[in-house]
Amino acid sequence: MKKWVAKYYGGIKKCPEVRDMYPKKPVLNNDYFVTTKDYIQAPLTVMAFPTVPEFHKDEAALNVLAQIIGSGQSSILYKNLVKTENALSANAGHGSLELSGFFEIDVLTAPVKFGGYTSTETVDAIRKALKDFETQGVSDEDFEVIKSGVLRQAYGALDNVASKAEVLHHFTMMKGEGYNLQDEIDRYASLTKQDVIDAYNKYIKGNYAVIIRVEPDEEQRSDDDDTPRSVNPHADEPKKVDRQYVGLEYEPPVDDFDRSKRPEVPVSKTVEIPEYYTSQYENGMQVIGTESTETPLVYAYMTIEGGHMLEANRKIRTGTAYMTAVMMGMGTKSLTSEEFSRKLDVLGSSISFNAGTTSTTVFISSLKENLDETLALLEDALFNPRFDKEDFRRLRDQITKDLTYSRFGAGTMAIKAWNSIFYEGTILEELTTGDPNNFKKLKLKDVEEYYNKYYVGNKTNLVIAGDLNKDEAISKFKFLSNMKKGDFEVPALPELKTPTKKTTIYLVDKPYASQSTIWAGHLSRPFDYNGDYFKSSVMNYALGGAFNSRINLNLREEHGFTYGARSFFGGNKYYGYYRFSSEIRKDATDSSIVELMKEINGYVNEGITEEELEFTKNSLILSQALDYESPIQKLIFLNQLLEYSLPADYVDQQSAIIQSLTVEDVNAIAKQSLHPDNMVIIVVGHAYKIRESLKALGYEVEEIDVN
């Protein structure tokens, strides 16, 4: 590798010395207010204080200050604004760049017309929270939290080659040779509480800020008025070029080789998968794990069968699985939600519950030295959930508001359109949360009944990866064998069919949208590791799966319609689909569809080239070398083994399949798996602007309302 670097970069001439820039520190003589409007549902207030550049002596203290003020359920912003239901979210962060930095507080509130704070009230509430922080101060426990967090992040930066390279590169660029991760840890370890308080007093207390308020745009604009609006006061000023850059000319490198010839690609070979162990607890819980000793971290992942799919029989209100997972992370019978969260923060650990379409999941991460205490908290949460009435009411109402405001996001609208078209009449038609009107009807009793019936050991898989050997892992997680057994089956899905006999465009109106969101595709096969599903994914790589795939090169590189465009085959053991997705320039909506369909039709009719197939084989097989590197990647791999009952050598089988594919094989798969004449094309965008151009494409255009 060093020889390659020297060969390809050694001949590039050194540029003239660049003088360092020493900009003046930003100074505000009064609060600077900026108000703008956009087509959003909930107003955002941002308060930003100018601070210091990266690696300044006060930067670490400001980073710690931001975590104390605005991170987690024990922070003053959460207590004062979110828990009191005066804000949907409230966070603080400190961003340092090479030349400057800023301390930022972000508060998202309900619209004023629905009882939310005005801009003035929000700023007053932030100021009040800061005053309360001055009274509260910084506790010893705050510092334990920060130190654990810094150590956890430092170890996390070492778990794969890419993150190691990024850390080393950044340190070298910003600090020069000799600065390393231990130096970074030491500068936080040397901080005192007084350092943090001093940073607050110097940069925040009594200081002026830039206050930005983004309001929902409720003006009755003309459908023809979508002129971009800039709030940058310097947008029209001419750019000044520093004198040192004037007159520079490009000097080509001096080479003793033909630079136009690419390096030879190494011969692809099957990667070795991580060694793993398996076991089973008495209650039927399947266990799989692997030991990884590079960093003193332990990760675990529990998958409980069911999730949103269990709501298909209508005996369970939609959103119950999701809300149950939310409540499982809100404390125990002996710990309030804040106390539970605080204990995890002190340990530098995390326990997060989530419910998706096919399962409920629990993710656990911990430093090895704190694993016993972390698992004690997990045991308490699993067997003694708090299910507090006030927590439930507050979170249900907050999530209902979030669903109400987020339903107008382009991504959410595309998902809802896709679901309503392909999965009409099934549980998949609904989001995992259901709609806001349905979600707000949930009762705490619904959650308790779901927990008692569906959180069972014999329907649970446990995956462990990290600095534990098999005996340690099986022993430390043994308490999970006490999860009771349960008897239930996930309701079967009816047969799903693509609803059209010919390609149809479904237009969803999002007024004044600056770009169009396009999803296109059709139903396909459920997941398999060695059959048509897998082979279709391999086939798609050259069409839409890679950066230099035909679709991305056309839409992004050749035409500049988008920042990126991809297509893929997705699926699980219940259903599968083929989907293209991209965010497209509004004025190129129709042209993008033309080019997309041209590429898909061309791939089906003319097939893959030998060069594309060779690239696909090398890319997919060589990339496997990094697929099982980090503990998280190992978790994903092992979880898939259990979820789909895959054979131990399935990666070898897949590599053999990839290597054996011929151009004729791929072309046959494309004809079998891609259906350009029977596709659904969903367009979420400003209908007034794009409606007629879409109709001119020759496809049937149907306008639908997803809200």
N, C-alpha and C positions, 0 to 999 in steps of 0.2 A: 504494500500500500504506500509506504514512504517513497518507493521508487516511482510509482505512478504520480504522486504529488509533485515530486521533483521534476519529472518529465513534462508534465502538462502545465505546471505553474512556474517552474524555475526560469523559463525564458522570458517571462513577462518583466519588463523593465520597471524599476522602482519609480514611483511618481515623485514630483517635487514635495518637499516637506510641507505639511499642512499645519498652519498655525492654529493652536488651540483657541477655541472661542470661550470668552468669559463674559457671558451676558449679565446684565444687571439683574439683581433680584427684583421680581415684581413687587410693587408697592401699591396698595390700594388706600386711597385717602377717604373713602367712604364705601358703603355697601353698593355693589353694582348689580342692578336688577335687569334681567332679561326675561321677557315673556314671549313665548311663541305658541303657535297652535298647529295641531296636526290631527289627522283622522285617527284618533285613539279614543279609548273608552274611559280610561282612568288617568287623572293628572299626576305628573311626576315633578317633585321639587328637588333640586340639587343645590346644595350649599357647598362651595369649594373655597378653601383657604390656600393661598400660595405658601409653599414650603421650600424644600431643599432637594438638590439632585441626588442621584444614587451614590451610595457610599460616603455621603456627608456624615459628619460625626453625630448628627441628630436624627439621621434617617431611621436607624433601628428603633430608637425610642418612639418615633412617630408611627412606625409600623405596629409596634406593640400597643400604643395608645388607640389606634384604630380598632384593633381586635377587642380591647377592653370596652370601648364605647359602643361598638356596633356589631359584634359577632356573637351569635348564640343567644339562647333564652335567658341568660343571666346578664346580658348587656343592658345598659341604661336605655338605649333606644328601643329595644324590644319591650322592656317593662313599661316604659312611659307611653309608647305609641302603638305597638302591635297588640300587646296583651290587653290594653284598655280599649281596643277595637277602634282607635282613631286613625289607624293606618293599616293598609294591606301588607306592607313590608317596610322595614327601616334598617338601613345598613350603613356602615362607615368603612372607608378604605383609604389607604395612603398609597399614592402612585408616584414613584420617583423615576425620572428619565435622566438622560445623560447631562442635561443642562438645567433642569428645574424639576419641581415636583408640586403636588397638590394633595391636600387632605380633603376628602369628599364625603359628604353625608347625603344619601339618597333616600327619599321618602315617597312611597306610592300611596295615594289616598283614594277614597271613593270620590266620585264626581260631586261637586257642590250641590247640584240639584237633588242628589240622593242623600244629603246630610253630611257629605265629606267636608274636610277642612278647606278653607280658602287659602290662597297663597300666604297671606299675612298670618293666619292662624297656624299654618304649618311651620313657618319660620319661627313664630313665637314658641311653638311646642319644641322645636329643635333647640332653641336657646334655653328653654326651661330644662331640657334634658342635660344640656351641658352644664348648667348651674348645679343641677343635682349631682352630676359627676364630681364637681368641685367639692361638694359636701361629702360625697361618698368616698372619694379618693381611690387609691390603688391598694388592694389588700395583698397579703402574702400569698393567698391562694391564687389571685390573678397572675402572679408571677410564676407559680407552679404550672398553671395552665399554659402560659406562653412558652416556657422552657420545654415542656413536653411537646407542644406543638412544633416548635422549631426543630427539636431533635427528630421528631417523626417525619417532618418534611425533608430534613437532610438525608435521612436514611432512604426515604422514598425516591430521592434523586439518584440513587445508586443502583436501582433494581433493573436497569436495562442500559444497553450500549448507547442508545440515542440520547437519553437524559444525561448520562455521564458526559457525553461529548458536548451537549448543549451547555452544561454547567461549566466545564473546563473552558470552552470557547468564550463564554460570557465573562468569566473571571479574568481571563487573559486579555480580552479586548478592553475591559474597563479598568483593570487594576495592574495589568502587566504580569509577567511571570512571577511565580512564587506564592501567589494568593490561592488558597484552596478551600475546600469545604470546611475543614476544621477551623480556619480563620473566620469563616462566616458564622459557625456555631459559637466561637469564642466571643465575637462582638455582641451577640445576644446574651450569652452567659454572664458577661461582665456588666450588663446593665443593672441599675438599681431602680427602686421605685421612685426615688427622687429624680432620676434622669427622665422618667416618663412624665412626671408632674412638671418638671422644668420645661419639657418640650410642649406640653399643653399650655403653660403660661406664656411661652414665647411665641407660639405660632397660632394658637386658637383663642385663648381667653382675651376678650375685649377687642379682638382684631376684626377687621372688615373682611367681607367675603363676596365672591361672585355668586349670586343667587339666580338660578335658572328655573323657570316654571314652564312646563309644557302642558298646555291645556287641550282638552278635546275641542275640535273645531266644529261648532254648531251653526256656523253661518250658512245661509242658504245660497251657496255658490252656484253659478251657472255650470251646467254639465260640461261646458266647453272650457271651463277655467281650471286648468291643472298646472298652472305656472309654478315652478319650484320657488320656494321662499327661503332665502338665506338670512340667518340672524348674525352672521359673522360681520362685525363692523369694519373689518379690513379686507373683505372679499374683493373689492374693486381696486385696491391699491396695487400699483406695479411692483413686481418682485425685484428686490435689490440683489445684485450679484456681487459677492465679495471680490475685490480686485485680484486676489491671489488665484482666482479661477478663470480670469479673463485670458484668452489667447492660448489656452491649453489645447493640444492636438493629440489625437490618438497615435500611439506608436505601436505597431504590431510586434508581437514577440518574435525573438530569433530562435528558430527551431532547427533541429537536425533530423526531423522526422516529418511525415505527412500528417498534419493536424486534422485533415478532413476525414481520415480513417478512424473509426471508433475503436476503442479497446476491445479486444476479444472477450466475449462473455464466457465466464467459467462454465465448465460442463456441469449441468444440474444433477444433483444427487439427492436422494431421500434423506431428510433430516432425522436425527434421532429424537424421539419423543421422550419427555421426562419419565423417569421411573416412578411408579406409583403403587400404592397399597390399597386394598379394599377390606371392608369389614361390614358387619351388620349388628345393630343392637337388638336386644330382646324384643323390642316393640315393633321390629320390622324396618326400622330406619336404615337405609343404605348409606354407607360411609365410603368415601374415596379421598385419598390425599397424596401429597408428595412433599418431600423435605427439600427446603431451599435455604442454605445457610449463609448466603452472601450478605444479607442484612438481618438484624435481629427483629424482624417483623413477622407477624402471623396474621393471615387472612382466612376467613371462613365464609361460606355461602350456603344458606339453607334454601331449598326450593320446596314449597308445600303445594301439592297439586290442586288445581281448581281455579282460583282467581275469578275473574269476570265471567268465565264460562259457566260457573256454577249458578249464575243468575239467570240462566236461559229458561228455566222452568217457570219463571215469574213468581215463584214462591218466595224469592228473595228480591228485595227492591234493588234496582240497579244502583251501583255505587256503594253497596254495603261492604264488599270485599275491600275496596279502596279505603273506605272510612275506617274499617277495622284495622288495617295496617297503619293508618295515621295514628289511631288511638293506642296501638301497641307500643309506640315510641314515646308516649306521653306519661312516663312515670310508672310507679308500682304502688302497691297498697301502702308501703312505708315511705315512699319517696314521691314528692311532687314532680311535675314535669321539669321544673327549673332545677330541682335538686338532682334529678336523674341526669339531666343534660350537663350539669356542672361537674358531677363526679366523672363523667366520661371525658370532659374537657381537661380536668386535672390529670387524668391518666394518659391523655393524648390518644384516646381510643374513639372508635365510632361504632354505633349499632344502629342500623337503619332498616326499617320495615317498608315494604312497598308491595302493591298488588297490581299485576298486569292482566293481560287477557287470559293466559292459561295457568298462572300460578301466583302465589304469594311468595315473596323472597325476603330473606334477612341477610344483610351483609355486615360482617364483623371485621374490624381491623384493630390491631393492638401491637404495641411494643411487647416483645416476649417477656420482659421483666414485669410487665403489668397485666399479663394475660389472665392470671387467676382472678384478679379483681374485676377485670372486664367481663369474664365469663360468669362471675357471681352476679353482676348486673344483668347480663343476658338471661340467666336463670330466673332472676326475680321478675324481669319483664315478661318472660314467656309463661310463667306459672302463676304470677300474681299481678296481672295488669291492673292499673289503677281505675280506668274507665270512669273518670271523674265527670259528673254531670255538667259542671260549668265549663270544663275544658272541651267537652263534646259540643255543647251549644256554641261556644265561641268559635271553634274550628269549623264546625258545620256551616255556620253563617259566613265565616271568612272565605271558605272554599266556594260557597255558593256565589259570593261576590266575585271571586276570581274567575269562576266559570262564566259568569254573566259578562264580564268585561273582555275575557280572552276569546270569546266565541267569534269576535269579529277579526281576529288575526288571520292572515292569509293561509298560514299553515293549518290552523284548526279548521278553517272552512274547506280546505282541500281534503283533509282527512274525513270530515263529515260527508262531503260529497262522494268520495270513494266508497265509504261504508254504506251510504244509503243506496248507491247504484248497484254495488256488487253483493251486498249482504242483506238486502231488504227482507224484513220479516224475521230475521234471526237476531240473536243477542249481539252479534258482531256489528250490527247496524249502529248500536249505541256506543258512545265512548265509555271507558271503564268507570268514569264518574257519573255517567248519565247526564241529563240536561239539568240546568240550575233549578227549574221548578220541581223536578223529581228529587234532586239531591236534598233540598231544604226540608223535605218531608221525612227524612231519615230519623229514626228514634234510637236512643242509646240501647234499647232492648234489641234492636236489629243487630247491632254490633256484638252484643254479648252472646246472642244466639249463634251468630256466625262463628265467633271464636270457639264456643263450646263444641260445635259440631265439626268444624273443618280444620282446626289447628291440631292435627293428629300426627303421631309419629310414623305410622305405617304408610302414610302418603307423603313422606318427607325424605328428601335426599340431602346429605351433608357433604360438602366439599371443603377440604382443608389444605392450605398451601402456606409454607413458610418455615420458620426456624424451629420445627418440631419433628422428632422422629415418630414412627408409627405408634410405638408404645405410649409416648407422651401424649400424642394427639388423641388416641382412643381413650386414654384415661381422663384427660382434662375435659373432654366433651361428653363424658359418660353420663352426666346428668340428663342429657337429652333422651336417654333411654326411658326416662320417666314420663315422656309425653305419651298420653293415652292413645289407644288404637281407635280407629273410627271406620265406619262402613258406609261409604257413599260412592257413587259413580258420577263422573262428569257427563252432563247431558250431551247426547250426540247431536252434531250439526246436520241439518238437512242437506241434500245435495246442492252445491253452489254452482251457478252457471253464469257466464258472461251474458249480460242482459240484452245485447244487441246482435243483430244478424249482419250488420255492417258498421264500419267505423263511424262513431258519432261524437260530436263535440258537445260537452255539457258546460255551459257558461254560468259562472257564479259571479254576481255583481258585487264588487268591492269599490264603492265610489271613491274617486280621486286617488286610487292606488297608483303609486309611481312606477310599479312594474307588475308584470303578470306572473302568477305562479301556475306552472303547467305540470300536471301529472298525466301520464298516459300509460295504458297497459291493459292487461286482461288476466283472468284467473289461470292458474297453472297447477302443477302437482304439489302435494305435500312434501316435506323434507325427506330425503334419503341420502345416504352417504356414498352410494356407489351405483345409483341408477339414473333414471332420466333427469331427476331434479339436479343432482350433482353435475351431470354432464352438460345440462343446460347452463349452469353457472359458469362452467369452463368455456362453453361456446360464447357466452355473452361478454367475456373479458375483452376481446378485441372490438366488440361492437360498442359497449358502453360501460365496461367495468374498470378500465384503466384511465389514467390521465390522457394518454395518447390514443385512446379509443377513437373510433370513427365519429361517434356522436360528439364527444367533447372537442376534438380537433375541429370539427365543422362549426359547431355553435359558438365555441369560445375563441379558438385560435384564428380560424379563417374569417368569421363574420363578426366577432365581438358582440354577440347578442347577450352573453351571460358571463358570469365569473366561473361557472362550472356546471356541467351537465353529466348525469350518470344514469345508467339503467342497471337493474339487477333482478335476480330471482330471489324472492323471499318466501319463507314458509316455516311451518312447524308440523307437528304430527297430525294436526287436524286439517289444515288447508294450506294452499300456496298461491303465489301470484307472480306476474312479471310487471315491473313498474319502471317507468322513466320519470324523473323529477328534475325541475330546475326553476330558478327565478330568472325571468326574461325581461329585457327592455320592453317597455310597453309598446313602443312603435315597431318592435320586431316580433310581436306575438304571432301574427299570421305567418311571417317568413320562417320563424323557428319551427312551427308545426310542419311547414312544407319541407324544410331541411331534415327534420327528425324522421318524417315518414319516408323521405328519399333514402336516408341511410338504412332504415330498417328493411325497406323493400329491396334495396340493393344487396344487403347482406343475405336476405332470404333467396333472392333470385340469382345472384352472381357468386355468392359464397366468400369464404375466407381465403386469404392468400397464404402461400407457404411461409412467407416472411412473418405474417401476423401469427400464424400457428406456432412457429418457432419461438417468437417473442412470448406468446402466452405460456408455452411450456416452461421456458426458462424463468419467467417472472413468477409464476405460481409456485414452482418447486423451490427455487432459490429463496423466495420470500419466507418460506416455512422455517428457515433458520432462525427467524426472529419471532415466530408465532408462539413459542413456548418459553420465552426468555424470562419475563417478569412473573412474580407470584400471581398477579391478577390474570395474566394470560394463561397461566397454568390452571387457575380456577375455572376459567371459561372452558378450556379444553376438557378438564376432568368432569365438569358439570354436564357437558355434552355427551360424554361417554355414558354417564348414568341415565340422563334424560331419554336418550334414544337407544339405550342398550347396545352400544356400538362394540364391535370386537376390538381387542387390544391392538390389532395391526391395521386398523382402518386407514390410518394415514399412509401406510405403505401401499395399501390397496388403491387409494386415491392417486398416489404418485404414479403407480403402474398404469392406471387408467389414463391419466394425463399423457404419459409418455407414449402410450399405444395409439392415441387418437391420430387419425389421418385427416387430410383436408376433406376427403369424401365423408368421413364420419361426422365431422363438425358441420358440414353443409347439410347432411341429412338431419342432424339434431336441430339445426336452425329452421329447416322447413317444418319440422314436427312441433317445435316449441314456440315459435313466433307466429303471431297471427295478425299481420298488419291490416288485413281486410275486415277484421272483427275486433276492433280496439275501442276502448273508452278513452276519450281525451278530455280531461277536466281543465278548465281555464278559470282561475280566480283573478279577476282584474276589473278595471274600470270599463263596464259594459258599453257605456255611451261612446267611448273612444274606439273600442275594438270590435264591436258587434258586427258591423257591416263588412269589415275586412275578413272576419271569420266566416261569414256566410258566403263570401266570394270564393272560398277555398273549394267549394263543391261538396262538403260534408253536410249531413244534417246537423243543425245547431239547435239544441234544446236548452232553454234557460231554466235554471232551478234555484230555489231558495233553501238554503241549509239552516237558516235561523228562524 
